[in-house]
Amino acid sequence: MAKNLFRKTAKDTPYAVYEDPRTGWRWEVLHTWKGKDGEDKDRYARWFCRVKSPIVPNGEMGDVYRHEILDNATLVDATDEWRAEYGSGL
């Protein structure tokens, strides 16, 4: 089993930031519950995120299904480790 490089919750800088410019939503990934290999096998894999939207501009924190982010948003910023694990997407 591959190690989960993002299991420790990021405090200051998110591991990755995804945005949907059509809706104004932004997901800042702070923690993943599984490693990428495990997530690839689980449609309901979750990421702990700070989510900002036009409705909640300061953001709220909580779990989001990984597929909801990847299906609707584009990676706009990420750490080098995130890019190495998930691809740059930039």
trRosetta pair geometry for C-beta under 8 A, 3 or more apart (Angstrom, degrees):
i j d omega theta_ij theta_ji phi_ij phi_ji
1 35 7.1 140 167 32 85 139
1 37 7.1 -170 -154 80 60 135
1 38 7.3 29 -154 -56 103 108
2 35 4.5 -167 94 142 95 155
2 36 6.8 -36 92 50 145 79
2 37 4.5 119 22 4 124 130
2 38 7.7 -145 53 -17 94 85
3 35 6.2 132 104 -90 21 138
4 7 4.2 80 109 -47 118 108
4 32 6.2 -149 -164 89 110 101
4 33 7.8 -74 -142 131 154 20
4 34 6.1 -137 -96 175 125 23
4 35 4.1 -125 -82 -65 67 77
4 38 7.8 -35 -78 27 104 128
5 35 7.2 80 1 -121 69 90
5 81 5.7 -149 150 168 140 124
5 85 6.1 -151 39 -66 138 149
6 10 7.9 -30 -156 -36 88 103
6 15 5.1 7 -128 -86 124 168
6 29 7.3 -2 179 143 146 114
6 31 6.3 166 147 -146 87 36
6 32 4.3 60 89 17 116 104
6 81 7.7 160 -68 118 90 121
6 82 7.2 59 -76 -92 132 87
6 85 7.8 -143 -24 58 114 166
7 31 6.7 39 -160 -159 26 89
7 32 6.7 -67 -78 68 50 69
7 33 7.7 71 -118 -130 79 22
8 31 7.2 -128 101 -114 20 95
9 30 5.3 21 -157 150 78 101
9 31 4.4 -34 -98 -64 69 125
9 48 6.7 -46 -113 90 99 143
10 13 6.1 -85 178 81 125 49
10 14 5.4 136 87 -119 150 34
10 15 5.6 -165 -39 -36 143 77
10 29 7.8 74 18 111 133 59
10 30 4.7 -131 46 -147 91 66
10 31 6.9 -159 6 -55 75 68
13 79 7.4 109 124 -70 117 106
14 17 5.7 106 79 -64 134 81
14 28 3.8 -142 -61 -180 159 91
14 29 5.4 115 179 58 110 50
14 30 5.6 -75 -120 -76 85 63
14 49 7.9 40 -136 -137 134 71
14 50 7.0 -122 -78 29 128 107
14 77 7.9 92 75 97 103 106
15 29 4.9 -61 60 98 97 102
15 30 7.0 152 4 -113 92 18
15 31 8.0 132 -4 -63 127 25
15 32 7.7 -63 51 -22 159 100
15 78 6.7 10 147 -149 59 77
15 79 5.4 -66 -151 11 58 116
15 81 7.3 -69 -149 79 100 103
15 82 4.8 137 164 -70 91 127
16 28 7.7 173 90 -154 45 44
16 29 4.4 16 54 34 87 124
16 75 6.2 -52 -170 -135 114 101
16 77 6.9 164 -155 93 47 58
16 78 4.1 2 -110 -107 83 95
16 79 7.2 -92 -62 13 65 75
16 82 4.6 176 -61 -175 104 158
16 86 7.2 -20 -74 50 156 150
17 26 6.6 -8 -170 -173 97 98
17 27 7.1 162 -154 84 48 53
17 28 5.2 -11 -104 -105 83 70
17 29 7.4 -143 -71 11 35 79
17 75 7.4 107 78 -157 51 58
17 76 5.3 -57 101 64 98 92
17 77 4.2 19 39 53 114 97
17 78 7.0 -149 22 -65 64 60
18 26 7.3 162 85 -156 49 50
18 27 4.6 -4 58 56 98 103
18 29 7.4 57 -3 -30 100 103
18 69 5.2 99 71 -177 159 106
18 70 7.8 -90 -130 -80 159 45
18 73 3.8 90 156 122 108 133
18 74 6.4 160 -155 74 78 25
18 75 5.5 -44 -98 -90 79 48
18 76 6.7 138 -122 7 26 85
19 25 7.1 165 -152 91 54 54
19 26 4.9 -12 -103 -106 84 78
19 27 7.6 -165 -74 23 40 67
19 73 5.7 156 74 -157 15 107
19 74 6.3 -32 63 59 69 78
19 76 5.0 14 11 -16 111 138
20 23 4.7 13 108 38 119 100
20 24 7.3 -30 85 26 80 19
20 25 4.7 18 42 54 109 95
20 26 7.8 -145 24 -69 66 43
20 72 5.1 -22 -87 147 136 91
20 73 4.5 -86 -55 -95 82 79
20 74 7.4 126 -90 9 47 75
21 24 7.4 35 -154 -73 32 43
21 74 7.8 -14 -9 28 95 118
23 53 7.3 -31 139 -141 100 98
23 54 7.7 -125 161 -2 66 110
23 72 7.8 -9 16 171 135 120
24 53 6.2 97 105 -157 90 57
24 54 4.6 55 96 -42 146 99
25 51 7.0 -16 -166 -170 96 93
25 52 7.2 155 -156 86 47 54
25 53 4.8 -8 -105 -101 75 90
25 72 7.5 10 69 128 135 125
25 73 7.0 -99 93 -84 102 120
26 51 7.2 157 82 -156 55 47
26 52 4.4 -5 57 58 106 100
26 53 7.4 -168 23 -69 68 49
26 59 7.9 -67 79 -93 101 108
27 47 7.6 76 167 94 126 130
27 49 4.7 -27 -165 -164 88 150
27 50 7.8 145 -159 73 43 48
27 51 5.6 -11 -105 -105 69 78
27 64 6.3 -96 -132 53 130 164
27 69 5.0 -83 51 -120 168 119
27 73 6.2 176 19 32 114 173
28 49 5.8 138 66 -162 49 82
28 50 4.3 -10 57 56 113 95
28 51 7.7 -155 23 -71 72 34
28 52 7.5 45 -11 -5 104 101
28 59 7.5 -11 20 -135 119 151
29 32 7.0 12 -179 -58 117 88
29 47 5.1 -46 -130 174 100 134
29 48 7.6 96 -160 72 58 52
29 49 5.5 -41 -97 -98 45 91
29 69 7.9 76 -71 -165 107 171
29 82 7.6 129 75 -122 134 140
30 47 8.0 129 41 165 57 87
30 48 5.2 -68 70 105 95 93
30 49 6.2 155 9 -109 88 31
30 50 6.3 77 -34 -16 123 87
30 61 7.4 -14 19 -140 149 111
31 47 7.0 157 83 -167 51 62
31 48 3.9 5 58 47 102 120
32 35 7.5 102 112 -94 127 24
32 39 7.1 -51 -175 -61 125 137
32 45 7.8 11 -166 166 97 110
32 46 7.9 163 -151 98 57 52
32 47 5.3 -32 -102 -113 72 80
32 48 7.5 -145 -73 17 25 78
32 66 7.9 44 -133 -84 103 120
33 45 6.8 -168 60 -165 104 75
33 46 5.2 39 5 67 133 87
33 47 7.4 -138 -1 -90 83 34
33 48 7.4 107 -48 -25 86 93
33 63 7.8 19 -36 -126 128 119
34 38 3.6 -111 174 91 127 127
34 39 5.0 162 85 -54 114 77
34 42 6.7 81 32 35 165 141
34 45 5.5 -90 38 -137 125 113
35 38 5.2 92 56 13 71 102
35 39 7.0 -134 101 -7 35 93
36 39 5.4 -57 -144 38 34 114
36 40 6.3 41 157 -28 67 102
36 85 5.4 179 -34 172 141 103
36 86 6.4 -165 -105 -81 133 75
37 40 5.9 -50 -152 26 28 114
37 41 7.2 14 154 -8 58 107
38 41 6.1 -68 -159 40 35 105
38 42 6.2 4 155 1 71 121
38 45 6.9 135 117 -105 81 127
39 42 5.9 -79 -139 51 32 96
39 45 3.8 108 -132 -165 79 174
39 66 5.7 45 -165 2 122 172
42 45 4.4 107 90 -52 107 89
43 65 7.9 3 147 -167 63 122
43 67 6.0 -6 -166 -28 68 147
44 65 6.0 -66 -142 -124 53 109
44 67 8.0 -51 -86 9 31 117
45 65 7.2 100 71 -155 47 64
45 66 4.6 -5 89 6 97 130
45 67 7.7 107 49 -24 83 84
46 63 4.2 2 -178 -170 132 114
46 64 6.6 139 -154 66 77 31
46 65 6.0 -55 -99 -96 67 42
46 66 6.7 -149 -105 -29 14 82
47 63 7.0 147 74 -150 32 64
47 64 5.7 -27 64 62 84 85
47 66 5.4 98 -19 -85 103 79
47 69 6.7 -28 39 0 136 149
48 61 7.1 24 176 -179 88 94
48 62 7.2 -113 -144 152 68 16
48 63 5.6 -41 -93 -90 62 65
48 64 8.0 137 -112 15 16 75
49 61 7.0 -167 98 -141 39 60
49 62 7.1 -23 59 67 71 48
49 63 7.5 99 17 -130 79 21
49 64 5.0 -18 22 9 129 122
49 69 7.6 154 -60 -79 158 138
50 59 4.5 31 171 169 95 141
50 60 7.3 168 -154 83 59 23
50 61 5.1 -32 -97 -91 66 81
51 56 7.4 56 104 78 82 125
51 59 6.0 152 74 -148 34 83
51 60 5.8 -23 58 61 89 75
51 61 7.5 153 12 -98 75 28
51 62 7.0 -44 7 45 117 87
51 64 6.5 118 -67 -58 129 136
52 56 6.6 -132 -140 99 47 79
52 57 6.1 33 -165 -158 100 33
52 58 7.1 -148 -118 97 99 10
52 59 4.2 -51 -76 -79 81 89
53 56 5.4 48 49 42 87 77
53 57 7.4 -98 76 -75 37 43
54 57 6.9 9 -140 -71 26 86
56 59 6.1 108 130 -97 102 13
56 60 5.3 -15 150 -18 158 100
64 68 5.9 -111 172 67 95 123
64 69 5.9 85 124 -45 128 108
65 68 4.5 89 73 -4 94 106
65 69 7.6 -173 94 -4 54 81
66 69 6.0 -62 -160 36 37 107
66 70 6.1 20 155 -8 73 113
67 70 5.8 -61 -137 47 34 105
67 71 5.6 34 163 -22 70 114
68 71 6.1 -54 -136 38 22 109
68 72 6.3 -12 170 10 58 120
69 72 6.7 -89 -148 50 20 89
69 73 5.3 -45 -172 36 64 122
70 73 7.2 -63 -93 52 16 79
74 89 6.8 -176 -169 161 68 108
75 78 5.9 -13 -173 -33 119 123
75 86 7.7 157 -84 113 150 123
75 88 7.3 -177 98 151 142 41
75 89 3.6 78 36 99 130 128
75 90 5.9 -83 105 -65 101 68
76 90 7.1 97 -138 -114 24 90
77 90 7.8 68 -84 -97 30 124
78 82 3.9 -119 -178 87 112 130
78 83 5.1 138 101 -53 125 82
78 86 7.5 -121 -153 60 158 119
78 88 7.4 -169 52 -143 132 50
78 89 7.7 75 -9 51 142 106
78 90 7.4 -141 20 -48 105 116
79 82 4.7 100 54 3 78 101
79 83 7.1 -143 94 -3 43 86
80 83 5.7 -55 -149 37 34 112
80 84 6.3 35 152 -21 66 106
81 84 5.7 -54 -149 35 31 112
81 85 6.4 20 156 -12 65 111
82 85 6.0 -65 -147 43 29 104
82 86 5.7 -23 174 26 70 114
83 86 7.0 -71 -117 58 19 77
83 87 6.8 -45 -163 135 56 15
83 88 4.7 27 -149 -94 107 65
83 89 7.9 -142 -122 22 77 81
83 90 7.7 -36 -112 -4 117 114
86 89 7.2 -28 123 -13 98 124
